[in-house]
Amino acid sequence: MTDPTAGTGPEPAIRPYGTWPSPVTAALVAGKTMGLGSVQAYGEAVYWLETRPAEAGRTVLVRWTAADGIHDVTPAPFDIGTRAHEYGGGAYVAAGGRIAFSHRPDGSLWIITPGATPRALSDVAGLRFADFAFSPDGSTLFCVREDHRAPGEPVSTLVAFAADSDTDPAEQAGHVLVSGPDFVSSPRPSPDGTWLAWIEWDHPAMPWDATRLRLARLAPDGTRGVALADIRTLADDGASVIEPAWAGPATLLAASDRDGWWNLTRWTVPDGTAVAIAPMEAEIGLPHWVFGLRSYQPLPDGTILAIAIEHGQARTLHLTGSVARPVALGHPAQCPAMLADGSFAWLDTPPDGAPAVRHGRMDAPSRVLRAATTLGLAPGDIAHAETIRFSLPDGQHTGHAFFYPPANSRFRGPADEKPPLIVMAHGGPTGRASSAFAFKVQWWTSRGFAVVDVNYRGSTGFGRAYRRQLEGHWGVADVEDCVAACRHLIATGRVDPNRIAIRGSSAGGLTVLLALAGSDLFAAGASLYGVTDLRALAQETHKFESRYLDSLVGPWPEAEATYLARSPLTQADAIRTPVLFLHGLADTVVPPAQAQAMADALAASNVPYAHYTFEGEAHGFRREETVRRALELELDFYGRIFGFTVPDVTERVVLSGV
């Protein structure tokens, strides 16, 4: 249907901000957009994962070769994923024609060999597997095992499976190689099969705080395949060492932030001599929230391809010795993977288009193998990030954010009106805002909202010192930075100071609620599966994050007074603006009781709120119907608060306490 108020000529029609009909529809975002990720390459083949909302969020492994094109590798009902560490990642590996993967619904481990149907290596209830790696000859599969069979915290170990034969029933849980540390990750065998490297760390550290890089010789074990011998430590100096990768049989690489930035170091094996590679004030590495991250790729000629994040922006670099040369290779979300012919494949995340799996060469045109969706948007419909920096209240630090002005090729706002602003507080809180195209931004900007996505203190991509500025100050520094970003945009005349909303998910939900309690800038807030009670979180959350708050807030229970003071639940009586809560009922990271308790507290204070829950959804929404409904409810919520009617919404939000 044609909108009679839309511009038909070169000039866009004038319409109030926030009410613009948008080509970024709920159907486009929720139903026609696949999730793409985990791009790998082996030989002439490219592999990736597709999460398909139309199949109830099922994730499928897909393969491409120039000769055969694209086809699905894993048939229904297989759903590739893992809940190890709850956040998962590293759910499959493909090498030499063999594929190992985790089936998300029950955590079982499967293997596919050429010409055969999938075969279960382990279907033991209570086990979760991730971060897979085959030995060079393909006979052994190494992985992380998370054991939930006994009461209490799950136990993390490195295990091995024989990949070429049916698993002995006694070995269905895997042969344990490394046990003892609270956490293990990244088992990486050397190219000649002589060594195994891995990462480990212990409570209360998170993997971006301090880890150990370990090494052991792989020895034959007549009954169980392999065992470890000559175990040694290559790095244990209080730094975060992550993402080990072999550059040859005697050369091991990893990213270390010992000097303030995640930069690459080369270790000679077995003597352990360490040499820094191309030091720079940029991050080659990301916080280990999920398994299977890849920030760099050793190349056969001894050089390295890497993704470096500088001032929050990612660049692709070709490292030759100490020289770092920028290269044109799209906008990779992770380091491109190399095929046998020297070409690369990667998940491309440009600022002006949907994610896509691409294939090409350095400094040369590339082609799309699979796009997440066909956008159908005009260039003028897409908002582009502007990097903004602003002063913080302490007068010592600078704040960082990406600002997106409203963008719609058919509409513009009245000359005497400024756009409403949506402030975004990312999750983690050890995470980052990215300038890559994202529907969570374009959904708003195409309707006439401005958006500011804040990289508050504690965010990654700005070095270890910036990341650590949130230690002991979560709920304070992040809130200050979001407020400062708003004040900067108000002072520069970019937004309407009376129509500002703040939204955030997970840890960002805590930032949202404390911002509402501590500032009168915001007219509304939305918390998506957000934290509301720090004391309950410290006692109820999963093992991976169970000591995270030690650094962000203080040791538990010694710092209980701080936990109380920083919990939105204890500050509910200071909130006077409406709040929207969206939460999955299967969430084990932030249990749904957190949102319910906060909603009850607002009800007791007669504060308007809306609280919606979603069956079967965990920490983050996957199903088409959930994504669609959550988007429309939040849009209608802001329209109601800001005083305008939102078009094309199938469900109107119901506010309690009004």
PAMI-604152 format. One record per residue (C-alpha): residue number from 1; x, y, z. Coordinates in steps of 0.02 Angstrom, whole numbers. Each point is the difference from the previous one (the first is absolute). Last residue first. Example, Ala and Ser with C-alpha at 12.3 -4.5 7.8 and 13.67 -1.06 7.14 Angstrom:
[r 2; [684; -53; 357]] [r 1; [-69; -172; 33]] 
***
This chain:
[r 658; [-62; 206; 1738]] [r 657; [80; -129; 115]] [r 656; [5; -132; -135]] [r 655; [37; 44; -178]] [r 654; [-69; -108; -141]] [r 653; [100; 8; -161]] [r 652; [-101; -1; -159]] [r 651; [13; -152; -112]] [r 650; [-1; -6; -190]] [r 649; [101; 158; -28]] [r 648; [-14; 77; -174]] [r 647; [4; 183; 50]] [r 646; [63; 68; 167]] [r 645; [-111; 130; 79]] [r 644; [90; 146; 81]] [r 643; [20; 66; 176]] [r 642; [179; -39; 49]] [r 641; [-53; -130; 129]] [r 640; [-125; -85; -114]] [r 639; [118; 1; -147]] [r 638; [138; -68; 109]] [r 637; [-107; -148; 55]] [r 636; [-64; -29; -177]] [r 635; [178; -24; -60]] [r 634; [43; -114; 146]] [r 633; [-153; -108; -31]] [r 632; [35; -8; -186]] [r 631; [179; -58; 20]] [r 630; [-42; -128; 135]] [r 629; [-142; -74; -104]] [r 628; [107; -24; -155]] [r 627; [147; -74; 94]] [r 626; [-113; -118; 97]] [r 625; [-97; -59; -154]] [r 624; [160; -34; -95]] [r 623; [82; -98; 139]] [r 622; [176; 40; 59]] [r 621; [-12; 124; 145]] [r 620; [144; 26; 120]] [r 619; [38; -85; 165]] [r 618; [-126; -142; -16]] [r 617; [-165; -4; -94]] [r 616; [-114; -151; 21]] [r 615; [-151; 100; 59]] [r 614; [15; 189; -17]] [r 613; [-35; 126; 138]] [r 612; [-74; 175; -10]] [r 611; [1; 134; 135]] [r 610; [-68; 175; -29]] [r 609; [31; 141; 123]] [r 608; [-79; 157; 71]] [r 607; [67; 48; 172]] [r 606; [-124; -19; 144]] [r 605; [141; -30; 125]] [r 604; [-61; -175; 42]] [r 603; [-19; -33; -187]] [r 602; [180; 52; -24]] [r 601; [55; -128; 130]] [r 600; [-106; -136; -80]] [r 599; [79; 35; -170]] [r 598; [172; -12; 79]] [r 597; [-40; -167; 80]] [r 596; [-70; -67; -163]] [r 595; [152; 55; -99]] [r 594; [118; -91; 119]] [r 593; [-114; -152; 11]] [r 592; [36; -29; -183]] [r 591; [172; -70; 45]] [r 590; [148; 97; -70]] [r 589; [118; -132; -69]] [r 588; [-125; -144; 13]] [r 587; [-130; 76; -116]] [r 586; [-138; -125; -44]] [r 585; [-142; 123; 37]] [r 584; [70; 128; -122]] [r 583; [-14; 182; 53]] [r 582; [-67; 166; -65]] [r 581; [-25; 139; 128]] [r 580; [-63; 174; -50]] [r 579; [23; 145; 121]] [r 578; [-98; 162; 27]] [r 577; [86; 145; 91]] [r 576; [-2; 34; 187]] [r 575; [146; -108; 56]] [r 574; [68; 48; 172]] [r 573; [-113; -128; 88]] [r 572; [81; -137; -104]] [r 571; [170; 34; 75]] [r 570; [14; -162; 98]] [r 569; [-51; -102; -152]] [r 568; [120; 96; -110]] [r 567; [142; -81; 97]] [r 566; [153; 110; 27]] [r 565; [-34; 43; 183]] [r 564; [-42; -179; 46]] [r 563; [153; -73; -84]] [r 562; [104; 136; 83]] [r 561; [-65; -50; 172]] [r 560; [34; -183; -41]] [r 559; [185; 34; -28]] [r 558; [61; -144; 110]] [r 557; [-126; -120; -79]] [r 556; [61; 4; -137]] [r 555; [158; 90; -54]] [r 554; [-28; 170; -78]] [r 553; [-104; 83; -138]] [r 552; [79; -29; -170]] [r 551; [149; -102; 61]] [r 550; [-90; -122; 113]] [r 549; [-153; 15; -113]] [r 548; [73; -122; -125]] [r 547; [10; -134; 134]] [r 546; [-154; -100; -54]] [r 545; [20; 51; -181]] [r 544; [62; -166; -72]] [r 543; [-85; -101; 136]] [r 542; [-179; 52; -38]] [r 541; [-99; 132; 93]] [r 540; [-93; -30; 162]] [r 539; [105; 64; 146]] [r 538; [86; 150; -78]] [r 537; [-157; 39; -100]] [r 536; [-108; -1; 156]] [r 535; [114; 126; 83]] [r 534; [11; 104; -158]] [r 533; [-189; 20; -17]] [r 532; [-65; 84; -159]] [r 531; [100; -76; -143]] [r 530; [-82; 13; -171]] [r 529; [-92; -124; -110]] [r 528; [-42; 149; -112]] [r 527; [-19; 157; 105]] [r 526; [-88; 145; -85]] [r 525; [2; 178; 66]] [r 524; [-107; 156; -10]] [r 523; [5; 190; 12]] [r 522; [184; 9; 40]] [r 521; [98; 153; 52]] [r 520; [-58; 1; 182]] [r 519; [149; -102; 57]] [r 518; [42; -124; 137]] [r 517; [-145; -122; 1]] [r 516; [-23; -3; -188]] [r 515; [187; -20; -25]] [r 514; [-1; -141; 129]] [r 513; [-135; -89; -100]] [r 512; [87; 17; -167]] [r 511; [172; -49; 65]] [r 510; [-75; -156; 79]] [r 509; [-82; -42; -167]] [r 508; [168; 20; -87]] [r 507; [62; -148; 102]] [r 506; [-131; -105; -89]] [r 505; [-77; 111; -134]] [r 504; [-8; 188; -11]] [r 503; [-117; 144; -40]] [r 502; [-2; 185; 42]] [r 501; [-135; 121; -55]] [r 500; [19; 186; -35]] [r 499; [-144; 112; -49]] [r 498; [13; 163; 97]] [r 497; [178; 42; -53]] [r 496; [-48; -13; -185]] [r 495; [158; -47; -95]] [r 494; [146; 68; -102]] [r 493; [17; 176; 72]] [r 492; [183; -12; 48]] [r 491; [-40; 21; 184]] [r 490; [-135; -134; -8]] [r 489; [119; -122; -84]] [r 488; [135; 32; 130]] [r 487; [-125; -15; 142]] [r 486; [-58; -168; -67]] [r 485; [178; -67; -13]] [r 484; [35; 61; 178]] [r 483; [-154; -94; 65]] [r 482; [59; -161; -82]] [r 481; [176; 27; 69]] [r 480; [-60; 32; 176]] [r 479; [-107; -157; -4]] [r 478; [148; -106; -55]] [r 477; [111; 77; 134]] [r 476; [-125; -29; 141]] [r 475; [-93; -164; -21]] [r 474; [163; -93; -16]] [r 473; [132; 100; 94]] [r 472; [106; -128; 93]] [r 471; [87; -43; -162]] [r 470; [-77; 109; -136]] [r 469; [165; 89; -34]] [r 468; [77; -170; -35]] [r 467; [-53; -2; -183]] [r 466; [76; 172; -28]] [r 465; [167; -59; 72]] [r 464; [-7; -163; -99]] [r 463; [-12; 84; -170]] [r 462; [-135; 95; -95]] [r 461; [-83; -139; -98]] [r 460; [-95; -69; 148]] [r 459; [-126; 94; 106]] [r 458; [32; 30; 185]] [r 457; [-29; 187; -14]] [r 456; [-153; 26; -109]] [r 455; [-2; -43; -183]] [r 454; [-170; 81; -27]] [r 453; [-118; -32; -145]] [r 452; [-91; 164; -36]] [r 451; [-159; -11; -103]] [r 450; [-107; 133; -84]] [r 449; [-181; -45; -30]] [r 448; [-91; 37; -162]] [r 447; [-71; -169; -46]] [r 446; [151; -53; -103]] [r 445; [109; 45; 149]] [r 444; [-91; -119; 117]] [r 443; [0; -166; -95]] [r 442; [168; 52; -71]] [r 441; [84; -14; 171]] [r 440; [-56; -172; 61]] [r 439; [3; -47; -184]] [r 438; [188; 11; 3]] [r 437; [125; 60; -130]] [r 436; [174; -4; 76]] [r 435; [52; 149; 106]] [r 434; [32; -111; 152]] [r 433; [-41; 26; 183]] [r 432; [111; -100; 115]] [r 431; [3; -134; 134]] [r 430; [58; -17; 179]] [r 429; [-169; 55; 70]] [r 428; [-39; -123; -72]] [r 427; [-146; 82; -85]] [r 426; [-6; 162; -98]] [r 425; [-85; 158; 64]] [r 424; [-101; 79; -142]] [r 423; [-73; 175; 12]] [r 422; [-153; 30; -110]] [r 421; [-25; 184; -40]] [r 420; [-154; 95; -57]] [r 419; [30; 108; -154]] [r 418; [5; 189; 0]] [r 417; [-149; 104; -57]] [r 416; [-15; 175; -72]] [r 415; [53; -51; -176]] [r 414; [-124; -143; -3]] [r 413; [76; -173; -21]] [r 412; [49; -83; -163]] [r 411; [-80; -138; -100]] [r 410; [17; -107; -155]] [r 409; [186; -42; 3]] [r 408; [-5; -46; 185]] [r 407; [145; 34; 118]] [r 406; [-3; 64; 179]] [r 405; [173; 44; 67]] [r 404; [114; -139; 63]] [r 403; [129; 38; 135]] [r 402; [138; -122; 46]] [r 401; [74; 25; 173]] [r 400; [158; 38; 98]] [r 399; [26; 97; 162]] [r 398; [161; 91; 42]] [r 397; [80; -7; 171]] [r 396; [76; 122; 122]] [r 395; [-134; 132; 27]] [r 394; [-88; -114; 125]] [r 393; [-168; 41; -80]] [r 392; [45; -75; -169]] [r 391; [45; 100; -154]] [r 390; [-64; -57; -170]] [r 389; [54; -100; -149]] [r 388; [-112; -38; -149]] [r 387; [25; -124; -141]] [r 386; [-139; 22; -128]] [r 385; [-86; -161; -48]] [r 384; [-98; -8; -162]] [r 383; [-190; -4; -11]] [r 382; [-72; -99; -145]] [r 381; [-159; 53; -89]] [r 380; [91; 124; -111]] [r 379; [94; -141; -85]] [r 378; [-168; -75; -49]] [r 377; [-47; -159; 91]] [r 376; [-48; -165; -81]] [r 375; [90; -91; 140]] [r 374; [21; -172; -75]] [r 373; [41; -102; 153]] [r 372; [142; -86; 91]] [r 371; [96; -7; -163]] [r 370; [84; -159; -65]] [r 369; [149; -26; -114]] [r 368; [28; 185; -34]] [r 367; [144; 44; -113]] [r 366; [166; 85; 27]] [r 365; [97; 134; -96]] [r 364; [187; 8; 31]] [r 363; [115; 73; 133]] [r 362; [18; -168; 86]] [r 361; [-96; -141; -84]] [r 360; [-181; -51; -9]] [r 359; [-147; -91; 78]] [r 358; [-142; 79; 99]] [r 357; [-126; -61; 129]] [r 356; [-123; 143; 24]] [r 355; [-55; 120; 135]] [r 354; [-129; 129; -54]] [r 353; [56; 162; -78]] [r 352; [62; 175; 32]] [r 351; [126; -15; 143]] [r 350; [71; -162; -69]] [r 349; [-1; -165; 97]] [r 348; [85; -129; -111]] [r 347; [11; -177; 66]] [r 346; [159; -68; -76]] [r 345; [75; -104; -139]] [r 344; [176; 18; -68]] [r 343; [98; -43; -156]] [r 342; [172; -83; 5]] [r 341; [-48; -151; -104]] [r 340; [-14; -114; 152]] [r 339; [-127; 113; 83]] [r 338; [42; 128; 134]] [r 337; [-120; 54; 138]] [r 336; [-38; 186; 21]] [r 335; [29; 74; 173]] [r 334; [-162; 32; 90]] [r 333; [-144; 121; -35]] [r 332; [85; 39; -165]] [r 331; [-33; 167; -85]] [r 330; [58; -22; -179]] [r 329; [174; -61; -37]] [r 328; [98; 156; -44]] [r 327; [168; -9; 86]] [r 326; [86; 107; 132]] [r 325; [185; -39; 13]] [r 324; [76; -41; 170]] [r 323; [191; -10; -6]] [r 322; [91; -82; 146]] [r 321; [24; -164; -92]] [r 320; [-128; -1; -139]] [r 319; [-172; 31; 76]] [r 318; [-145; 22; -122]] [r 317; [-132; 106; 87]] [r 316; [-190; 8; -6]] [r 315; [-69; 147; 98]] [r 314; [-135; 6; 135]] [r 313; [-63; 160; 81]] [r 312; [-19; 24; 188]] [r 311; [145; 121; 16]] [r 310; [108; -131; -86]] [r 309; [-59; -180; -22]] [r 308; [124; -110; -95]] [r 307; [-54; -145; -109]] [r 306; [149; -105; -53]] [r 305; [80; -88; -148]] [r 304; [172; -68; 43]] [r 303; [159; -29; -100]] [r 302; [100; -162; 1]] [r 301; [-33; -45; -181]] [r 300; [-134; -127; 48]] [r 299; [-108; 131; 87]] [r 298; [-32; 15; 187]] [r 297; [-180; 61; 26]] [r 296; [-56; 134; 123]] [r 295; [-148; 51; 108]] [r 294; [-84; -171; 4]] [r 293; [-129; -34; 135]] [r 292; [-49; -183; 22]] [r 291; [-74; 3; 173]] [r 290; [-110; 140; 63]] [r 289; [19; 142; 123]] [r 288; [189; -4; -21]] [r 287; [27; 188; -15]] [r 286; [63; 46; -173]] [r 285; [174; -5; -74]] [r 284; [119; 101; -105]] [r 283; [-29; 162; 96]] [r 282; [83; 162; -52]] [r 281; [142; 103; 70]] [r 280; [128; -99; -100]] [r 279; [135; -131; 23]] [r 278; [50; -85; -165]] [r 277; [36; -174; 69]] [r 276; [65; -20; 178]] [r 275; [130; -138; 27]] [r 274; [-10; -145; 123]] [r 273; [127; -140; 25]] [r 272; [-93; -154; 65]] [r 271; [137; -129; -26]] [r 270; [-119; -127; -79]] [r 269; [-61; 86; -104]] [r 268; [40; 179; -51]] [r 267; [-133; 121; 60]] [r 266; [-64; 144; -108]] [r 265; [-100; 142; 78]] [r 264; [-146; 94; -78]] [r 263; [-79; 154; 74]] [r 262; [-146; 19; 120]] [r 261; [42; 171; 70]] [r 260; [72; 59; 166]] [r 259; [174; -76; -9]] [r 258; [-50; -170; 71]] [r 257; [-156; -1; -111]] [r 256; [46; -165; -83]] [r 255; [-59; -73; -166]] [r 254; [68; -171; -43]] [r 253; [124; -79; -121]] [r 252; [90; -167; 4]] [r 251; [150; -42; -108]] [r 250; [84; -171; 5]] [r 249; [-110; -101; -118]] [r 248; [-52; 156; -97]] [r 247; [-106; 156; 23]] [r 246; [-106; -81; 136]] [r 245; [-145; 93; 79]] [r 244; [-39; 54; 178]] [r 243; [-152; 114; 20]] [r 242; [25; 81; 171]] [r 241; [129; 61; 125]] [r 240; [-72; 120; 130]] [r 239; [146; 58; 106]] [r 238; [40; -47; 179]] [r 237; [171; -71; -44]] [r 236; [-43; -180; -41]] [r 235; [65; -34; -175]] [r 234; [88; -153; -74]] [r 233; [-47; -125; 135]] [r 232; [58; -181; -16]] [r 231; [-68; -177; -13]] [r 230; [133; -128; -50]] [r 229; [-130; -133; -37]] [r 228; [-181; -2; -56]] [r 227; [-95; -157; -52]] [r 226; [-63; -65; -165]] [r 225; [-99; -146; -73]] [r 224; [-91; -69; 152]] [r 223; [60; -179; 13]] [r 222; [175; 10; -71]] [r 221; [33; 177; 53]] [r 220; [112; 92; -121]] [r 219; [83; 160; 63]] [r 218; [-48; 178; -42]] [r 217; [126; 119; 77]] [r 216; [-73; 137; 107]] [r 215; [-22; 189; -7]] [r 214; [-90; 127; 109]] [r 213; [-45; 183; -21]] [r 212; [-68; 64; 165]] [r 211; [-139; 128; 19]] [r 210; [-28; 169; 83]] [r 209; [-132; 136; -13]] [r 208; [-81; -22; -171]] [r 207; [-28; -184; 41]] [r 206; [-96; 48; 157]] [r 205; [96; -16; 161]] [r 204; [-86; -49; 164]] [r 203; [17; -146; -32]] [r 202; [128; -94; -103]] [r 201; [73; 3; -175]] [r 200; [53; -117; -141]] [r 199; [57; 15; -180]] [r 198; [60; -142; -112]] [r 197; [147; -67; -99]] [r 196; [22; -181; -57]] [r 195; [165; -60; -71]] [r 194; [69; -133; -117]] [r 193; [-141; -13; -127]] [r 192; [107; 72; -141]] [r 191; [-112; 153; -25]] [r 190; [-6; 33; 189]] [r 189; [-160; -46; 92]] [r 188; [-110; 144; 63]] [r 187; [-114; -18; 150]] [r 186; [-80; 174; 17]] [r 185; [-84; -1; 170]] [r 184; [13; -48; 182]] [r 183; [-89; 65; 154]] [r 182; [4; -31; 188]] [r 181; [170; -81; -18]] [r 180; [17; -180; 64]] [r 179; [-21; -111; -152]] [r 178; [95; -23; -163]] [r 177; [4; -158; -107]] [r 176; [-166; -83; 42]] [r 175; [-49; -139; -122]] [r 174; [-176; 36; -61]] [r 173; [-171; -22; 80]] [r 172; [-45; -144; -115]] [r 171; [164; -84; 46]] [r 170; [-71; -147; 97]] [r 169; [-127; -28; -138]] [r 168; [145; -19; -122]] [r 167; [-20; 131; -136]] [r 166; [-26; -68; -173]] [r 165; [155; 25; -104]] [r 164; [98; 134; -90]] [r 163; [-20; 148; 118]] [r 162; [78; -66; 158]] [r 161; [-54; 128; 128]] [r 160; [103; 120; 105]] [r 159; [-42; 105; 151]] [r 158; [43; 169; 74]] [r 157; [-91; 30; 162]] [r 156; [-129; 116; 77]] [r 155; [-100; -58; 151]] [r 154; [-177; 64; 28]] [r 153; [-33; 90; 165]] [r 152; [-107; -89; 126]] [r 151; [-92; -165; -19]] [r 150; [79; -132; -113]] [r 149; [-36; -34; -184]] [r 148; [34; 177; -62]] [r 147; [168; -37; -83]] [r 146; [70; 130; -120]] [r 145; [113; -81; -128]] [r 144; [122; 101; -105]] [r 143; [60; -85; -158]] [r 142; [131; -109; -85]] [r 141; [-48; -121; -139]] [r 140; [125; -134; -44]] [r 139; [27; -99; -161]] [r 138; [-4; 149; -118]] [r 137; [183; -18; -50]] [r 136; [38; 179; 54]] [r 135; [-95; -23; 165]] [r 134; [-175; 70; -8]] [r 133; [-55; 155; 96]] [r 132; [-165; 39; 86]] [r 131; [-41; 149; 111]] [r 130; [-159; -67; 80]] [r 129; [-82; -144; 93]] [r 128; [-141; -13; 128]] [r 127; [-33; -149; 113]] [r 126; [-152; -27; 111]] [r 125; [-73; -147; -95]] [r 124; [129; -106; -89]] [r 123; [-29; 3; -188]] [r 122; [181; -11; -52]] [r 121; [86; -44; -163]] [r 120; [-166; -6; -91]] [r 119; [11; -39; -186]] [r 118; [-58; 113; -142]] [r 117; [-27; -94; -164]] [r 116; [150; -61; -98]] [r 115; [77; 41; -169]] [r 114; [141; 103; 74]] [r 113; [-2; -2; 191]] [r 112; [-128; 91; 106]] [r 111; [22; 11; 187]] [r 110; [-123; 36; 139]] [r 109; [5; 61; 180]] [r 108; [-159; 10; 105]] [r 107; [-43; 161; 92]] [r 106; [-186; -41; 9]] [r 105; [-85; 139; -99]] [r 104; [161; 76; -70]] [r 103; [70; -144; -103]] [r 102; [190; 22; 8]] [r 101; [106; -23; -154]] [r 100; [143; -98; -75]] [r 99; [31; 1; -187]] [r 98; [122; -110; -94]] [r 97; [43; 35; -182]] [r 96; [179; 43; 44]] [r 95; [-52; 130; 128]] [r 94; [-166; 77; 53]] [r 93; [-30; 59; 178]] [r 92; [-163; 33; 91]] [r 91; [-78; 88; 150]] [r 90; [143; 121; 34]] [r 89; [-123; 121; 80]] [r 88; [-102; -27; 158]] [r 87; [-69; 141; 108]] [r 86; [-57; -118; 139]] [r 85; [184; -33; 45]] [r 84; [-30; -157; -105]] [r 83; [-175; 20; -70]] [r 82; [44; -67; -171]] [r 81; [-67; 23; -174]] [r 80; [-47; -93; -157]] [r 79; [-183; -47; -15]] [r 78; [-20; -172; -79]] [r 77; [-184; -39; -37]] [r 76; [23; 22; -144]] [r 75; [148; -32; -114]] [r 74; [179; 55; 31]] [r 73; [108; 37; -152]] [r 72; [-114; 120; -92]] [r 71; [51; 41; -178]] [r 70; [87; 140; -94]] [r 69; [95; -13; -165]] [r 68; [72; -166; -59]] [r 67; [156; 48; -97]] [r 66; [41; 168; 81]] [r 65; [-26; -78; 170]] [r 64; [-125; 50; 133]] [r 63; [-57; -85; 161]] [r 62; [-141; 41; 123]] [r 61; [-20; -52; 182]] [r 60; [-177; 34; 61]] [r 59; [-63; 95; 152]] [r 58; [-185; -20; 44]] [r 57; [-82; 164; 55]] [r 56; [-178; -65; -11]] [r 55; [27; -51; -182]] [r 54; [-57; 169; -67]] [r 53; [126; 84; 114]] [r 52; [143; -88; -89]] [r 51; [170; 2; 83]] [r 50; [129; -35; -135]] [r 49; [173; -65; 43]] [r 48; [150; 6; -117]] [r 47; [113; -111; -103]] [r 46; [114; 40; -148]] [r 45; [78; -140; -100]] [r 44; [154; -8; -112]] [r 43; [116; -64; 137]] [r 42; [-79; 44; 166]] [r 41; [-85; 164; 35]] [r 40; [-99; 61; 150]] [r 39; [-135; 131; 24]] [r 38; [-78; -4; 174]] [r 37; [-145; 117; -41]] [r 36; [-161; 42; -89]] [r 35; [-168; 35; 81]] [r 34; [-134; -3; -131]] [r 33; [-111; 149; -35]] [r 32; [-169; -23; -83]] [r 31; [-107; -33; 152]] [r 30; [54; 113; 140]] [r 29; [79; 153; -79]] [r 28; [-91; 0; -166]] [r 27; [-167; -50; 78]] [r 26; [18; 136; 132]] [r 25; [20; 125; -140]] [r 24; [152; 103; -46]] [r 23; [-86; 87; -147]] [r 22; [-62; 127; 127]] [r 21; [-155; 106; 20]] [r 20; [62; 157; 86]] [r 19; [-82; 36; 169]] [r 18; [155; 22; 108]] [r 17; [37; 174; -66]] [r 16; [-152; 95; -58]] [r 15; [-32; -3; -189]] [r 14; [64; 107; -141]] [r 13; [3; -87; -168]] [r 12; [165; -32; -87]] [r 11; [49; 112; -147]] [r 10; [52; -81; -163]] [r 9; [-179; -42; -44]] [r 8; [-132; -114; 73]] [r 7; [25; 41; 183]] [r 6; [-101; -110; 114]] [r 5; [-162; 65; 75]] [r 4; [-112; -109; -110]] [r 3; [88; -159; 59]] [r 2; [-21; -126; -140]] [r 1; [-66; -172; 45]] 
***
